[in-house]
């Protein structure tokens, strides 16, 4: 009897559980639909016409079409600019000036000149002979011509009066002798000068004309820079290559600025005056100015 009860208990438990079974769940009623709202209205966009240019002002630049986004930028061209005062012979107002701008690339050179008197740029002047790129060294103004050094060791001449641009040669073997340790300058008698440093010697050249009128480079002076050499058996704190570098020459061709292990020195080109002007050890260029112009407000 007891065994039979034990076998009937699961059925009774199942029946009791079935009697207490929860009713099946039903899907909840959907939420009420949102009322139909009127769609917002936006004003119609209209293309705006470009503003009309005002008197005295240049017209605005045209818009770039959207299909020109793949256009490549122009390559960087080596260029230099020099600000010049107007010659005294020209009857112009006080303070007028010119800007000589030159740029090179692909073996060609071009230049143009701006005049503050007219407020315009002159015509584009192009050199007929090929030349290298203009370098970052200071230019030299001699007479009515501006001169720039080229990376490959040549010189570029812009004659302002004749509006002529042409390359010219440096002294013979100057590139291999001075290794770009050179500067252009105005020499005595108003001719083009050339200064080069070779180890502890400063060489001053001048482009002089012979009896036939042919211009040639002539070595005028060699200045000994031995006092700037370190004492024997003394290792300097820094080693400069080259040991002496010419950084610039003043506008009149009277002073040269030299970088040495002792600092920056100003040396008169007659070898008389030597003055220390800076303790800087690293300096590449010096632009000494002899005259200034203060613009009127």
KOLROFI-642194 format. One record per residue (C-alpha): z, x, y. Coordinates in steps of 0.02 Angstrom, whole numbers, plus 32768, in hexadecimal, padded with zeros to 4 digits. Layout:
N
ZXY...
//
This chain:
297
800080008000802D808C80727F8980E2804C7F29804780767F818038811D7F5580E981497E9E80C581257E9E8027818E7EEB8072822A7E4E80C1826F7DF1801C82637E7F7FC182BA7E83804883407DC8803B83557DD47F7E83657E5F7F8E83E57DFA800C84477D647F9984417DD07F0D84857E017F78851A7D4F7FB9853C7D1B7FB585F57C897F4C862A7BE67FAE86447BC77FF786F17B427FA9875B7AD4800087DF7B1A7FE8888E7ABA7F7989037A417FDA89747A757FF18A2A7A247F808AA979817FC18AF0798780108B9C793A7FA78C23788F7FD98C5F78A0803B8D02780E80588D7777CA81098D6B77E681748E077753818B8E79772D82368EC776C082518F5E761482948F387602834E8F5C757883828FD1753084308FEC75668476909274DF84C190FF74FB8575913A7541858191E974C585A4927274D1865592B975258665936074CD86BC93F074E4877893ED75168780933574A787AE92A1747B871F922B74E8870C919174B3876190F0745586F3907474B286B48FDE749D87128F3A744D86A38EB474BB86898E1B743A86D88DA7744F87848DF974F987AA8DAC74A888258D35746588918DC1749E89458DB774F689968E4B749C8A1E8EAA74C58ACE8E6E75398B388ED874D68BB08F4675248C4E8F8F752C8C39904B75788C8690E675898C53919D75A48CBA923A75D88C7992E675808CD09376758F8CC6943174F18CA4949674A38D3D94E974CD8D5895A074138D5695C874078C9E959B74358C28962974AD8BBA95C775568B6F95E975F18BD595CD76358BCC951C75918B9F94C7757B8BEB941A750A8BF19383752B8BEA92C774BB8C4F925474BE8C0491A5746C8C59911074648C27905874148C798FC273E68C4A8F1073638C698E8B732D8D098EE273078CB38F8873618CAE902F735D8C2E90BC73B68C1E916273C58BAD91FA741E8BBA92A174888B3792F974958B3293B875288AE1941074BC8AD294AB74448A58945974B78A1A93CF742E8A2E934C73FA8AA292BF735C8B0992CF72CF8B12925272EB8B5391A272BE8C0C919572908C4E90E9727E8D0390B571D48D2D906C72138DBB8FFE728B8D978F6D733F8DD28F7C73E98DC28F29747A8D528F5674DF8D688FF5758E8DAA8FD676358D7F902676468E1B909376468E06915275A18E0691AE756E8E78923E751C8E4892E374AE8ED0932B74448EA493C273EB8E00939E73FB8E0992E0747F8DDB925F74928E3E91BE74E38E0E911875028E76907D74B88E3C8FD7750D8E428F2E748B8EBA8EE974A58F358F77741B8F028FEF74288EBE90A073E68E1A90E673AD8E1B919D739C8D7F920873468DA292AE737A8D15932272F58D2A93A772628D3E932F72AB8CC092B272878D37922472E98D50918372C88DE8911773258E59909B73368F1390B973768FA99059741E90019065742C90BF906C73E591188FD47454910A8F3974D890AD8F9E74F990308F13751E90B58E90757791298F0A75F090AD8F5B75F990248ED475FB8F958F5476858FEB8FBA761B8FD1905776158F7390FB75918F51917F75B68F7B9235756A8F9D92DE7550905892F5753D90BB939574A4909C940074A18FE693C774549002931B74878FC0927075109025921E754C9036916B75F990719134761E90A6908176B890F1902E76A8916C8F9E775491998F5777AB91ED8FED771691F9906276CF917C90E07614918A910475C7913D919F750C911C919E749790DF922873E89096921D738690FB929B72CF90FA92C97269919A92C371DB91CB93367162915992DB71D790C592F0720590BF923772BD9096921B731C9101919D73D09114916A742591B191AD74D291EF917C752D920D921F75E3922E91F376529252915D770D92379179778B928791037809920A90BE786A928A905A7912926390AE791091BB9053790E92108FA979B3920C8F497A1492B18F4279F393208EAB7A5992FB8E0E7A8F92538E577A5E91B48DFE7A4C91278E7E7AA290828E6079FA90298E5F794D90698E3678C290278EA4780C902A8E6D77BE906B8ED7785090CE8F22781190A78FD277AE900B8FFE775C8FE190A2778B8F2E90D1772F8F16917576EE8F619217770B8F1A92C5767D8ECB9328765E8F649393765B8FDD930176F0903F93427775902192BD77769010920077FF8FBE9198782B901890F678968FE1906378FC906E9018799490818FA779FC9093904579BF8FEF909579348FB7910A790190349191789190279229782A90C4924077C290EC92DA7717912392A2772191BE930F77B291F692A1783091FE9330789F9165931878F4912D9277796C909A927879C0903791EE79AA8F7C920A79EC8F2D91697A528F5190CE79E58EE0906379B08F2F8FC0792F8EAF8F8A78AE8E7E900B77F28E6C8FFA77AB8E4890A777DA8E5C915E777D8DFF91E877AA8E57928B77758DF5932777628E4093D477408DA0943677758CEA942B773A8C44946F77B28BB59493775B8B0D948A77768A94951877D489F494F1
//
